[in-house]
């Protein structure tokens, strides 16, 4: 429900990148995770932690904005919002009566959307339809029990009730006192079986405001959005998760329902329960509430493939803010061997005060106030290696760019020494442990890996792969991908500074 | 039937069998949450061991062996509240230079390298009342970690070149302070709520330039003493070993007199105003604020319930329901009371909406606030607000380090000994008339400060309807 799409996926990628280290923590984790697959394809992962009587629940559907076509950009995220609106039993005073008004609302709303697309639309007809829609919406109110899931979870002590949509997947999360776990099963299974997409057109307006707040008025996120939209030419990773304004304005209940029916199915779903719950009880509970749902069909593979980039792309984004620089290079994603190497490169260049770019750009040359290095925007398909930097006045983004390339040249020409490699591995191991600390964080990691890599154990093998990597491979990968022809450079700045 | 399904489903994991039984079972599933019976929740407040070392260091300990990590907070009981107006920015420069400036035998570069080699996370920050170090490290490195803390507390270097670097960074941050409307609105609101007070000041290039290395050293020499030091440790450590290491590093540090800091008095702004900062954006950021309360106020629990109903309870709050859910005017609509430890903290309510709907959004917020003053909240809303806070109380104890550092903070600020034990009881006792009384005391429309950041072309003229003086604020573009 939050606007965190981009941020979350960046985090997720960062988490994926950080999740390494030798066998110690992984084996502990392997012993702790209990897994079960139900007959309808639904997967359940459980980690028992009985210290505090709380439990965190994550439901992750392996569908995200990458699975949208151009006629329905933004629908994965809109659907995520709509699934907060209740079901045929929860959120309504009388669904049978409500149903016919909902159908009327949809008819008028669709007409209105179609009319608004016509340049020569008669304004009085638009106004009449708007009035008609408002009247129906007011009439509909009498059947609505407002924001019912939120209410029920809250009065039962739930915290962190939320959902997020990323490029690759969609997750629904809540933490509850552990004696209330059955409430989660009741609500979430009902949400999967009987959702009602009520208050659709109002929610579409909410998402327009979300877009204004999170992208149109926010310099770093606008910058990121522009980078993604330009680095990719063909692959849907180019599209913002939230959609462009015209996308959102033209999403319909019909398109939203179709997306729901197609993809929200047990075969595409992973559940993780972490906390004060017994694995056997969890299996029984999930069986009882979710096992009668039809398996559904798997989300299809995205066919669009990004062609090789044959020359630098250079973009300027005008915004009323101080300048910022971002550079992205295409790279493969997991489980490609080179993707592991990039995780090490992320660390060497951008993690911590002794990382190369921080040392060079921030401390020694004092050209920048911050540098960050990460993979984006998703992990299911080939993605990008990104360096972002904020210049320090009077230094320019041009100076910053030159200084970054000088550091990349070192990576291409010289072998990383063993001390630095050890430091980086050490950091990966320890950060992995830190990630395991919170119930909710662990539940997120487990469902994400299970969904993206088809096996949460990817974590353990990942660790071993990282251990094997050599300085020669780092050098080779830097030379292969970090080329001028493969990069997209976006500078955000004020018009006056052109 | 339900019992039958429950006990047998565990055994029936085969596809056909499970589907057969479940189709029979489905009919018996409860449809509504009120059909569920919950087992009793067993929860006891976690124990935190507290002890005072011979030289006055106050220790808070809790072991947690789940992960081979240790987390430590070292807190000096003095902060930035006495910073003079001409040196605003001192707090961040102190925290950042303390962290980055080297300590003991190690130069800044050596300390950074050492901590990165240990994969330790270290941060430092100065707040109004306290100054803290946070350290997270592997349990096998505990001895090295405590030694670093010892160096930072007893032998910080505040290296000149690092202070200069931090100053340059802070100056660049100033240049960027008008990039983001959320940041602008908070700065303007705090300045309006706390005029001529350190809580309302923000740094300028001049005040940043005025901070010297000697200022940092003076603060450390004045306030860093074992009897003004509080340490919280959680994670995988051996108690006896930890005490020995602490004693090795801090045992010889002698007690001494530390000056008391007195927070300067806050003057409540007498009348409301609207500050309008023009920025060419498609959406306007709206924040409304006033002075709130301190932790010693008898109505603090009523205020928590009030705030939940106003805008603190997410979708269950009136602001979220009316502004977002019913009208689609905004994505976020929120309120909070920051309960001040020693001085009244701010009360803030805010939202962001397209420029054309600014006045409707502000009017809705004010109507909701006025209604909370004029009418008692209904029983249903009251119960939801209370139940939510009572039943989620247990989440305050999910993270072991949060448990120890919370206990330390409560003790430092002299909260009652039974504060946590009686928290739920206090919330449960709040009545509708308590909420109304709190609303009348803390929600005062004519006194509130309103800050708007956006493009007023579509709403500027309508603003006069609010009957408050309007001040246009110039947002400087750095050159």
HADDOCK unambig.tbl for C-alpha pairs under 7 A between the chains (distance, minus, plus):
assign (segid A and resid 38 and name CA) (segid B and resid 13 and name CA) 6.93 0.50 0.50
assign (segid A and resid 39 and name CA) (segid B and resid 14 and name CA) 6.70 0.50 0.50
assign (segid A and resid 39 and name CA) (segid B and resid 15 and name CA) 4.55 0.50 0.50
assign (segid A and resid 52 and name CA) (segid B and resid 398 and name CA) 6.01 0.50 0.50
assign (segid A and resid 53 and name CA) (segid B and resid 43 and name CA) 6.73 0.50 0.50
assign (segid A and resid 147 and name CA) (segid B and resid 315 and name CA) 6.34 0.50 0.50
assign (segid A and resid 150 and name CA) (segid B and resid 315 and name CA) 6.34 0.50 0.50
assign (segid A and resid 150 and name CA) (segid B and resid 316 and name CA) 6.86 0.50 0.50
assign (segid A and resid 151 and name CA) (segid B and resid 316 and name CA) 6.00 0.50 0.50
assign (segid A and resid 154 and name CA) (segid B and resid 388 and name CA) 4.93 0.50 0.50
assign (segid A and resid 155 and name CA) (segid B and resid 384 and name CA) 5.42 0.50 0.50
assign (segid A and resid 155 and name CA) (segid B and resid 387 and name CA) 5.05 0.50 0.50
assign (segid A and resid 155 and name CA) (segid B and resid 388 and name CA) 4.37 0.50 0.50
assign (segid A and resid 156 and name CA) (segid B and resid 387 and name CA) 6.98 0.50 0.50
assign (segid A and resid 156 and name CA) (segid B and resid 388 and name CA) 6.34 0.50 0.50
assign (segid A and resid 156 and name CA) (segid B and resid 391 and name CA) 5.96 0.50 0.50
assign (segid A and resid 157 and name CA) (segid B and resid 388 and name CA) 5.01 0.50 0.50
assign (segid A and resid 157 and name CA) (segid B and resid 389 and name CA) 6.90 0.50 0.50
assign (segid A and resid 157 and name CA) (segid B and resid 391 and name CA) 3.97 0.50 0.50
assign (segid A and resid 157 and name CA) (segid B and resid 392 and name CA) 3.92 0.50 0.50
assign (segid A and resid 158 and name CA) (segid B and resid 392 and name CA) 6.05 0.50 0.50
assign (segid A and resid 159 and name CA) (segid B and resid 392 and name CA) 6.66 0.50 0.50
assign (segid A and resid 179 and name CA) (segid B and resid 38 and name CA) 5.92 0.50 0.50
assign (segid A and resid 179 and name CA) (segid B and resid 39 and name CA) 5.63 0.50 0.50
assign (segid A and resid 179 and name CA) (segid B and resid 40 and name CA) 6.76 0.50 0.50
assign (segid A and resid 179 and name CA) (segid B and resid 41 and name CA) 5.77 0.50 0.50
assign (segid A and resid 180 and name CA) (segid B and resid 38 and name CA) 6.27 0.50 0.50
assign (segid A and resid 183 and name CA) (segid B and resid 33 and name CA) 6.31 0.50 0.50
assign (segid A and resid 202 and name CA) (segid B and resid 327 and name CA) 6.26 0.50 0.50
assign (segid A and resid 202 and name CA) (segid B and resid 328 and name CA) 4.90 0.50 0.50
assign (segid A and resid 203 and name CA) (segid B and resid 328 and name CA) 6.08 0.50 0.50
assign (segid A and resid 205 and name CA) (segid B and resid 328 and name CA) 5.12 0.50 0.50
assign (segid A and resid 206 and name CA) (segid B and resid 324 and name CA) 6.52 0.50 0.50
assign (segid A and resid 206 and name CA) (segid B and resid 328 and name CA) 4.66 0.50 0.50
assign (segid A and resid 206 and name CA) (segid B and resid 329 and name CA) 6.35 0.50 0.50
assign (segid A and resid 206 and name CA) (segid B and resid 330 and name CA) 5.53 0.50 0.50
assign (segid A and resid 206 and name CA) (segid B and resid 331 and name CA) 5.20 0.50 0.50
assign (segid A and resid 207 and name CA) (segid B and resid 331 and name CA) 6.74 0.50 0.50
assign (segid A and resid 209 and name CA) (segid B and resid 330 and name CA) 5.36 0.50 0.50
assign (segid A and resid 209 and name CA) (segid B and resid 331 and name CA) 5.53 0.50 0.50
assign (segid A and resid 209 and name CA) (segid B and resid 353 and name CA) 6.33 0.50 0.50
assign (segid A and resid 209 and name CA) (segid B and resid 354 and name CA) 6.82 0.50 0.50
assign (segid A and resid 210 and name CA) (segid B and resid 331 and name CA) 4.99 0.50 0.50
assign (segid A and resid 212 and name CA) (segid B and resid 282 and name CA) 6.77 0.50 0.50
assign (segid A and resid 212 and name CA) (segid B and resid 283 and name CA) 6.21 0.50 0.50
assign (segid A and resid 213 and name CA) (segid B and resid 352 and name CA) 6.92 0.50 0.50
assign (segid A and resid 217 and name CA) (segid B and resid 281 and name CA) 6.17 0.50 0.50
assign (segid A and resid 218 and name CA) (segid B and resid 180 and name CA) 6.07 0.50 0.50
assign (segid A and resid 219 and name CA) (segid B and resid 180 and name CA) 6.97 0.50 0.50
assign (segid A and resid 283 and name CA) (segid B and resid 10 and name CA) 6.88 0.50 0.50
assign (segid A and resid 284 and name CA) (segid B and resid 6 and name CA) 6.63 0.50 0.50
assign (segid A and resid 284 and name CA) (segid B and resid 9 and name CA) 5.80 0.50 0.50
assign (segid A and resid 284 and name CA) (segid B and resid 10 and name CA) 5.17 0.50 0.50
assign (segid A and resid 287 and name CA) (segid B and resid 9 and name CA) 6.83 0.50 0.50
assign (segid A and resid 288 and name CA) (segid B and resid 22 and name CA) 6.95 0.50 0.50
assign (segid A and resid 292 and name CA) (segid B and resid 19 and name CA) 6.46 0.50 0.50
assign (segid A and resid 292 and name CA) (segid B and resid 22 and name CA) 6.12 0.50 0.50
assign (segid A and resid 292 and name CA) (segid B and resid 23 and name CA) 6.52 0.50 0.50
assign (segid A and resid 320 and name CA) (segid B and resid 179 and name CA) 6.81 0.50 0.50
assign (segid A and resid 321 and name CA) (segid B and resid 179 and name CA) 4.63 0.50 0.50
assign (segid A and resid 322 and name CA) (segid B and resid 176 and name CA) 6.03 0.50 0.50
assign (segid A and resid 322 and name CA) (segid B and resid 179 and name CA) 6.73 0.50 0.50
assign (segid A and resid 353 and name CA) (segid B and resid 112 and name CA) 6.48 0.50 0.50
assign (segid A and resid 354 and name CA) (segid B and resid 112 and name CA) 6.52 0.50 0.50
assign (segid A and resid 354 and name CA) (segid B and resid 113 and name CA) 6.18 0.50 0.50
assign (segid A and resid 354 and name CA) (segid B and resid 116 and name CA) 6.99 0.50 0.50
assign (segid A and resid 369 and name CA) (segid B and resid 169 and name CA) 5.78 0.50 0.50
assign (segid A and resid 392 and name CA) (segid B and resid 172 and name CA) 5.97 0.50 0.50
assign (segid A and resid 393 and name CA) (segid B and resid 172 and name CA) 6.67 0.50 0.50
assign (segid A and resid 423 and name CA) (segid B and resid 116 and name CA) 6.88 0.50 0.50
assign (segid A and resid 423 and name CA) (segid B and resid 117 and name CA) 5.27 0.50 0.50
assign (segid A and resid 426 and name CA) (segid B and resid 119 and name CA) 6.17 0.50 0.50
assign (segid A and resid 427 and name CA) (segid B and resid 119 and name CA) 4.78 0.50 0.50
assign (segid A and resid 430 and name CA) (segid B and resid 119 and name CA) 6.39 0.50 0.50
assign (segid A and resid 433 and name CA) (segid B and resid 67 and name CA) 6.79 0.50 0.50
